[in-house]
Amino acid sequence: MFIEPSIGKTPQREKKGHIEVICGSMFSGKTEELIRRLNRALIARQKVEIFKPAIDRRYHDKDVVSHNENAIRSTPVQFADDIMLLAGNCDVVGIDEVQFFDPQIVSVASQLAQSGKRVILAGLDMDFEGRPFEPMPQLMAIAEYVTKVHAICMKCGDLASFSYRLSPAKEKVMLGEKETYEARCRKCFYEGLR
Ligand SMILES: [Zn+2]
């Protein structure tokens, strides 16, 4: 379990921002973990803003929704730079499905953290061919804290960190979920690719 560093305990309430990344395959509980962290901040009456790429319209337009139907309101945005304009004077910025943002998201995350905000990013770290999913590698590199969560391999029951695509479609952005993907361990993932 991720234990937050001492947030808000800095002398004179001097605001020190930082970046947290939550990454993993499909069905690994990334969004649930993001929601858990954001809900705790909300309970403590911190000002929280939540964003997601406008591309992700699988569920409701305004909610960050995870598969177990925990939801919190979020703002869909087209470009990473829009987040700078919309984040305002909040304490915590949460971003879901961060892998779908343009490369500018790296500088946006960094600027938000430098302005004293806690920035929590959740996203897929690998695409369906097992390659790093840009811009996740850059975000993981500049983050203070990286949490990799795991799914369970739907073939063998081991821990899974790969998203195996069952359909033959080739474009990277394909959003259907359970029907199209399986979480798989390394062995079952590469056996499936042969
Ligand atoms: Zn397996």
py3Dmol code that shows the C-alpha trace and the ligand (Angstrom):
import py3Dmol

protein = """\
ATOM      1  CA  MET A   1       0.000   0.000   0.000  1.00  0.00           C
ATOM      2  CA  PHE A   2       1.154   3.488  -0.847  1.00  0.00           C
ATOM      3  CA  ILE A   3       1.652   5.665   2.214  1.00  0.00           C
ATOM      4  CA  GLU A   4       1.650   9.352   1.434  1.00  0.00           C
ATOM      5  CA  PRO A   5       4.607  11.450   2.495  1.00  0.00           C
ATOM      6  CA  SER A   6       3.884  14.058   5.185  1.00  0.00           C
ATOM      7  CA  ILE A   7       1.543  16.251   3.204  1.00  0.00           C
ATOM      8  CA  GLY A   8       0.761  19.743   4.472  1.00  0.00           C
ATOM      9  CA  LYS A   9       3.004  19.415   7.529  1.00  0.00           C
ATOM     10  CA  THR A  10       5.652  21.755   6.231  1.00  0.00           C
ATOM     11  CA  PRO A  11       6.430  24.700   8.558  1.00  0.00           C
ATOM     12  CA  GLN A  12       4.529  27.961   7.840  1.00  0.00           C
ATOM     13  CA  ARG A  13       2.254  25.907   5.580  1.00  0.00           C
ATOM     14  CA  GLU A  14       4.830  26.472   2.857  1.00  0.00           C
ATOM     15  CA  LYS A  15       3.461  24.535  -0.099  1.00  0.00           C
ATOM     16  CA  LYS A  16       5.759  21.942  -1.564  1.00  0.00           C
ATOM     17  CA  GLY A  17       4.392  20.146  -4.588  1.00  0.00           C
ATOM     18  CA  HIS A  18       5.290  16.738  -5.915  1.00  0.00           C
ATOM     19  CA  ILE A  19       4.269  14.168  -8.528  1.00  0.00           C
ATOM     20  CA  GLU A  20       2.876  10.670  -7.896  1.00  0.00           C
ATOM     21  CA  VAL A  21       2.398   8.185 -10.740  1.00  0.00           C
ATOM     22  CA  ILE A  22       0.117   5.164 -10.490  1.00  0.00           C
ATOM     23  CA  CYS A  23       0.790   2.817 -13.423  1.00  0.00           C
ATOM     24  CA  GLY A  24       0.009  -0.711 -14.515  1.00  0.00           C
ATOM     25  CA  SER A  25      -1.891  -2.793 -17.059  1.00  0.00           C
ATOM     26  CA  MET A  26      -5.602  -2.854 -17.710  1.00  0.00           C
ATOM     27  CA  PHE A  27      -7.652  -4.265 -14.819  1.00  0.00           C
ATOM     28  CA  SER A  28      -4.881  -3.466 -12.317  1.00  0.00           C
ATOM     29  CA  GLY A  29      -6.914  -1.004 -10.250  1.00  0.00           C
ATOM     30  CA  LYS A  30      -5.067   2.192 -11.258  1.00  0.00           C
ATOM     31  CA  THR A  31      -8.206   4.298 -11.252  1.00  0.00           C
ATOM     32  CA  GLU A  32      -9.408   2.797  -7.956  1.00  0.00           C
ATOM     33  CA  GLU A  33      -6.077   3.745  -6.384  1.00  0.00           C
ATOM     34  CA  LEU A  34      -6.309   7.276  -7.850  1.00  0.00           C
ATOM     35  CA  ILE A  35      -9.842   7.619  -6.465  1.00  0.00           C
ATOM     36  CA  ARG A  36      -8.746   6.323  -3.056  1.00  0.00           C
ATOM     37  CA  ARG A  37      -6.038   8.979  -2.803  1.00  0.00           C
ATOM     38  CA  LEU A  38      -8.305  11.764  -4.070  1.00  0.00           C
ATOM     39  CA  ASN A  39     -11.179  10.837  -1.779  1.00  0.00           C
ATOM     40  CA  ARG A  40      -8.919  10.995   1.257  1.00  0.00           C
ATOM     41  CA  ALA A  41      -7.786  14.485   0.210  1.00  0.00           C
ATOM     42  CA  LEU A  42     -11.429  15.522  -0.262  1.00  0.00           C
ATOM     43  CA  ILE A  43     -12.355  14.229   3.194  1.00  0.00           C
ATOM     44  CA  ALA A  44      -9.584  16.445   4.589  1.00  0.00           C
ATOM     45  CA  ARG A  45     -11.250  19.400   2.784  1.00  0.00           C
ATOM     46  CA  GLN A  46      -8.381  19.899   0.403  1.00  0.00           C
ATOM     47  CA  LYS A  47      -9.274  21.462  -2.925  1.00  0.00           C
ATOM     48  CA  VAL A  48      -9.121  18.737  -5.560  1.00  0.00           C
ATOM     49  CA  GLU A  49      -9.409  19.046  -9.355  1.00  0.00           C
ATOM     50  CA  ILE A  50      -9.655  15.960 -11.548  1.00  0.00           C
ATOM     51  CA  PHE A  51      -9.013  15.758 -15.269  1.00  0.00           C
ATOM     52  CA  LYS A  52      -9.081  13.144 -17.963  1.00  0.00           C
ATOM     53  CA  PRO A  53      -8.465  13.239 -21.712  1.00  0.00           C
ATOM     54  CA  ALA A  54     -11.572  14.097 -23.729  1.00  0.00           C
ATOM     55  CA  ILE A  55     -10.829  11.029 -25.831  1.00  0.00           C
ATOM     56  CA  ASP A  56     -11.898   8.633 -23.067  1.00  0.00           C
ATOM     57  CA  ARG A  57     -15.677   8.545 -23.358  1.00  0.00           C
ATOM     58  CA  ARG A  58     -16.223   4.953 -22.354  1.00  0.00           C
ATOM     59  CA  TYR A  59     -18.442   5.859 -19.448  1.00  0.00           C
ATOM     60  CA  HIS A  60     -19.917   9.142 -18.279  1.00  0.00           C
ATOM     61  CA  ASP A  61     -18.561  12.347 -19.678  1.00  0.00           C
ATOM     62  CA  LYS A  62     -17.946  14.056 -16.368  1.00  0.00           C
ATOM     63  CA  ASP A  63     -16.843  11.276 -14.051  1.00  0.00           C
ATOM     64  CA  VAL A  64     -13.625   9.418 -13.492  1.00  0.00           C
ATOM     65  CA  VAL A  65     -15.167   5.987 -13.410  1.00  0.00           C
ATOM     66  CA  SER A  66     -13.380   2.821 -12.558  1.00  0.00           C
ATOM     67  CA  HIS A  67     -14.667  -0.640 -13.262  1.00  0.00           C
ATOM     68  CA  ASN A  68     -16.088  -1.090  -9.801  1.00  0.00           C
ATOM     69  CA  GLU A  69     -18.186   2.041 -10.281  1.00  0.00           C
ATOM     70  CA  ASN A  70     -16.556   4.267  -7.721  1.00  0.00           C
ATOM     71  CA  ALA A  71     -16.747   7.609  -9.394  1.00  0.00           C
ATOM     72  CA  ILE A  72     -15.686  11.186  -8.812  1.00  0.00           C
ATOM     73  CA  ARG A  73     -16.460  14.180 -10.959  1.00  0.00           C
ATOM     74  CA  SER A  74     -13.800  15.062 -13.468  1.00  0.00           C
ATOM     75  CA  THR A  75     -13.324  17.516 -16.296  1.00  0.00           C
ATOM     76  CA  PRO A  76     -12.599  16.104 -19.763  1.00  0.00           C
ATOM     77  CA  VAL A  77      -9.901  18.172 -21.499  1.00  0.00           C
ATOM     78  CA  GLN A  78      -8.591  18.107 -25.044  1.00  0.00           C
ATOM     79  CA  PHE A  79      -5.005  19.262 -24.536  1.00  0.00           C
ATOM     80  CA  ALA A  80      -2.570  18.966 -21.650  1.00  0.00           C
ATOM     81  CA  ASP A  81      -2.131  22.755 -21.604  1.00  0.00           C
ATOM     82  CA  ASP A  82      -5.830  23.190 -20.800  1.00  0.00           C
ATOM     83  CA  ILE A  83      -5.104  21.685 -17.382  1.00  0.00           C
ATOM     84  CA  MET A  84      -2.839  24.638 -16.533  1.00  0.00           C
ATOM     85  CA  LEU A  85      -5.747  27.019 -17.156  1.00  0.00           C
ATOM     86  CA  LEU A  86      -8.303  24.933 -15.265  1.00  0.00           C
ATOM     87  CA  ALA A  87      -6.303  23.774 -12.233  1.00  0.00           C
ATOM     88  CA  GLY A  88      -6.665  27.162 -10.515  1.00  0.00           C
ATOM     89  CA  ASN A  89      -5.648  27.333  -6.886  1.00  0.00           C
ATOM     90  CA  CYS A  90      -6.431  23.736  -5.920  1.00  0.00           C
ATOM     91  CA  ASP A  91      -4.196  21.685  -3.602  1.00  0.00           C
ATOM     92  CA  VAL A  92      -4.387  18.384  -5.444  1.00  0.00           C
ATOM     93  CA  VAL A  93      -4.606  17.654  -9.176  1.00  0.00           C
ATOM     94  CA  GLY A  94      -5.656  14.151 -10.243  1.00  0.00           C
ATOM     95  CA  ILE A  95      -5.363  13.016 -13.861  1.00  0.00           C
ATOM     96  CA  ASP A  96      -6.733   9.687 -15.087  1.00  0.00           C
ATOM     97  CA  GLU A  97      -5.812   7.880 -18.344  1.00  0.00           C
ATOM     98  CA  VAL A  98      -2.807  10.174 -18.527  1.00  0.00           C
ATOM     99  CA  GLN A  99      -1.213   8.056 -21.299  1.00  0.00           C
ATOM    100  CA  PHE A 100      -3.681   9.536 -23.789  1.00  0.00           C
ATOM    101  CA  PHE A 101      -2.438  13.106 -23.342  1.00  0.00           C
ATOM    102  CA  ASP A 102      -0.060  14.892 -25.713  1.00  0.00           C
ATOM    103  CA  PRO A 103       3.654  15.092 -24.760  1.00  0.00           C
ATOM    104  CA  GLN A 104       3.099  18.546 -23.249  1.00  0.00           C
ATOM    105  CA  ILE A 105       1.621  16.762 -20.214  1.00  0.00           C
ATOM    106  CA  VAL A 106       5.174  16.222 -18.906  1.00  0.00           C
ATOM    107  CA  SER A 107       5.860  19.936 -18.620  1.00  0.00           C
ATOM    108  CA  VAL A 108       2.329  20.567 -17.321  1.00  0.00           C
ATOM    109  CA  ALA A 109       2.763  18.039 -14.489  1.00  0.00           C
ATOM    110  CA  SER A 110       6.107  19.548 -13.625  1.00  0.00           C
ATOM    111  CA  GLN A 111       4.787  23.125 -13.563  1.00  0.00           C
ATOM    112  CA  LEU A 112       1.821  22.127 -11.401  1.00  0.00           C
ATOM    113  CA  ALA A 113       4.116  20.434  -8.888  1.00  0.00           C
ATOM    114  CA  GLN A 114       6.459  23.433  -8.874  1.00  0.00           C
ATOM    115  CA  SER A 115       3.542  25.688  -8.086  1.00  0.00           C
ATOM    116  CA  GLY A 116       3.039  23.703  -4.872  1.00  0.00           C
ATOM    117  CA  LYS A 117       0.385  21.205  -5.917  1.00  0.00           C
ATOM    118  CA  ARG A 118       0.215  17.506  -5.227  1.00  0.00           C
ATOM    119  CA  VAL A 119      -0.115  15.935  -8.697  1.00  0.00           C
ATOM    120  CA  ILE A 120      -1.429  12.357  -8.957  1.00  0.00           C
ATOM    121  CA  LEU A 121      -1.308  10.710 -12.390  1.00  0.00           C
ATOM    122  CA  ALA A 122      -2.806   7.333 -13.288  1.00  0.00           C
ATOM    123  CA  GLY A 123      -2.127   5.597 -16.593  1.00  0.00           C
ATOM    124  CA  LEU A 124      -1.247   2.546 -18.651  1.00  0.00           C
ATOM    125  CA  ASP A 125       2.505   2.060 -18.723  1.00  0.00           C
ATOM    126  CA  MET A 126       2.584  -0.312 -21.717  1.00  0.00           C
ATOM    127  CA  ASP A 127       0.600  -0.570 -24.943  1.00  0.00           C
ATOM    128  CA  PHE A 128      -0.914  -3.801 -26.294  1.00  0.00           C
ATOM    129  CA  GLU A 129       2.435  -4.775 -27.837  1.00  0.00           C
ATOM    130  CA  GLY A 130       4.246  -4.508 -24.542  1.00  0.00           C
ATOM    131  CA  ARG A 131       6.025  -1.260 -25.444  1.00  0.00           C
ATOM    132  CA  PRO A 132       6.273   1.748 -23.124  1.00  0.00           C
ATOM    133  CA  PHE A 133       3.221   3.938 -23.625  1.00  0.00           C
ATOM    134  CA  GLU A 134       4.414   7.508 -24.197  1.00  0.00           C
ATOM    135  CA  PRO A 135       4.394   9.833 -22.316  1.00  0.00           C
ATOM    136  CA  MET A 136       4.305   7.487 -19.279  1.00  0.00           C
ATOM    137  CA  PRO A 137       8.080   6.832 -19.204  1.00  0.00           C
ATOM    138  CA  GLN A 138       8.786  10.588 -18.977  1.00  0.00           C
ATOM    139  CA  LEU A 139       6.198  11.061 -16.253  1.00  0.00           C
ATOM    140  CA  MET A 140       7.557   8.131 -14.261  1.00  0.00           C
ATOM    141  CA  ALA A 141      11.057   9.597 -14.546  1.00  0.00           C
ATOM    142  CA  ILE A 142      10.133  13.011 -13.159  1.00  0.00           C
ATOM    143  CA  ALA A 143       7.779  11.724 -10.429  1.00  0.00           C
ATOM    144  CA  GLU A 144       8.831  11.575  -6.780  1.00  0.00           C
ATOM    145  CA  TYR A 145       6.694   8.460  -6.219  1.00  0.00           C
ATOM    146  CA  VAL A 146       5.834   5.686  -8.666  1.00  0.00           C
ATOM    147  CA  THR A 147       3.409   2.921  -7.738  1.00  0.00           C
ATOM    148  CA  LYS A 148       3.052  -0.015 -10.112  1.00  0.00           C
ATOM    149  CA  VAL A 149      -0.169  -1.925  -9.488  1.00  0.00           C
ATOM    150  CA  HIS A 150      -0.847  -5.369 -10.923  1.00  0.00           C
ATOM    151  CA  ALA A 151      -3.777  -7.268 -12.352  1.00  0.00           C
ATOM    152  CA  ILE A 152      -4.215 -11.043 -12.230  1.00  0.00           C
ATOM    153  CA  CYS A 153      -3.286 -12.967 -15.378  1.00  0.00           C
ATOM    154  CA  MET A 154      -6.512 -14.225 -16.953  1.00  0.00           C
ATOM    155  CA  LYS A 155      -4.628 -17.253 -18.330  1.00  0.00           C
ATOM    156  CA  CYS A 156      -2.660 -18.581 -15.373  1.00  0.00           C
ATOM    157  CA  GLY A 157      -3.594 -16.548 -12.293  1.00  0.00           C
ATOM    158  CA  ASP A 158      -0.109 -15.082 -11.762  1.00  0.00           C
ATOM    159  CA  LEU A 159       0.431 -11.341 -11.305  1.00  0.00           C
ATOM    160  CA  ALA A 160      -0.112  -9.549 -14.610  1.00  0.00           C
ATOM    161  CA  SER A 161       1.481  -6.363 -15.931  1.00  0.00           C
ATOM    162  CA  PHE A 162       0.650  -6.667 -19.644  1.00  0.00           C
ATOM    163  CA  SER A 163      -2.550  -5.783 -21.538  1.00  0.00           C
ATOM    164  CA  TYR A 164      -3.197  -8.437 -24.171  1.00  0.00           C
ATOM    165  CA  ARG A 165      -5.458  -7.454 -27.049  1.00  0.00           C
ATOM    166  CA  LEU A 166      -7.846 -10.179 -28.139  1.00  0.00           C
ATOM    167  CA  SER A 167      -8.995  -8.429 -31.344  1.00  0.00           C
ATOM    168  CA  PRO A 168      -6.633  -7.970 -34.314  1.00  0.00           C
ATOM    169  CA  ALA A 169      -7.151  -4.171 -34.689  1.00  0.00           C
ATOM    170  CA  LYS A 170      -3.838  -2.334 -34.864  1.00  0.00           C
ATOM    171  CA  GLU A 171      -4.409   1.246 -33.750  1.00  0.00           C
ATOM    172  CA  LYS A 172      -3.097   2.031 -30.293  1.00  0.00           C
ATOM    173  CA  VAL A 173      -6.095   3.992 -29.063  1.00  0.00           C
ATOM    174  CA  MET A 174      -8.912   1.522 -28.809  1.00  0.00           C
ATOM    175  CA  LEU A 175     -11.128   1.942 -25.849  1.00  0.00           C
ATOM    176  CA  GLY A 176     -13.476  -0.999 -25.514  1.00  0.00           C
ATOM    177  CA  GLU A 177     -12.475  -2.838 -22.400  1.00  0.00           C
ATOM    178  CA  LYS A 178     -13.251  -6.267 -21.054  1.00  0.00           C
ATOM    179  CA  GLU A 179     -14.360  -7.640 -24.426  1.00  0.00           C
ATOM    180  CA  THR A 180     -11.140  -6.562 -26.155  1.00  0.00           C
ATOM    181  CA  TYR A 181      -8.360  -7.023 -23.607  1.00  0.00           C
ATOM    182  CA  GLU A 182      -7.020  -9.488 -21.084  1.00  0.00           C
ATOM    183  CA  ALA A 183      -4.543  -8.821 -18.316  1.00  0.00           C
ATOM    184  CA  ARG A 184      -1.663 -11.271 -18.731  1.00  0.00           C
ATOM    185  CA  CYS A 185       1.658 -12.104 -17.113  1.00  0.00           C
ATOM    186  CA  ARG A 186       4.826 -11.826 -19.206  1.00  0.00           C
ATOM    187  CA  LYS A 187       4.877 -15.506 -20.177  1.00  0.00           C
ATOM    188  CA  CYS A 188       1.224 -15.715 -21.256  1.00  0.00           C
ATOM    189  CA  PHE A 189       1.437 -12.319 -22.985  1.00  0.00           C
ATOM    190  CA  TYR A 190       4.362 -13.278 -25.241  1.00  0.00           C
ATOM    191  CA  GLU A 191       2.991 -16.771 -25.867  1.00  0.00           C
ATOM    192  CA  GLY A 192      -0.165 -15.104 -27.137  1.00  0.00           C
ATOM    193  CA  LEU A 193       1.790 -12.875 -29.533  1.00  0.00           C
ATOM    194  CA  ARG A 194       3.396 -15.834 -31.328  1.00  0.00           C
TER     195      ARG A 194
END
"""
ligand_1 = """\
1
ZN
Zn -0.040 -15.921 -17.075
"""
view = py3Dmol.view(width=600, height=400)
view.addModel(protein, "pdb")
view.setStyle({"model": 0}, {"cartoon": {"style": "trace"}})
view.addModel(ligand_1, "xyz")
view.setStyle({"model": 1}, {"stick": {}})
view.zoomTo()
view.show()
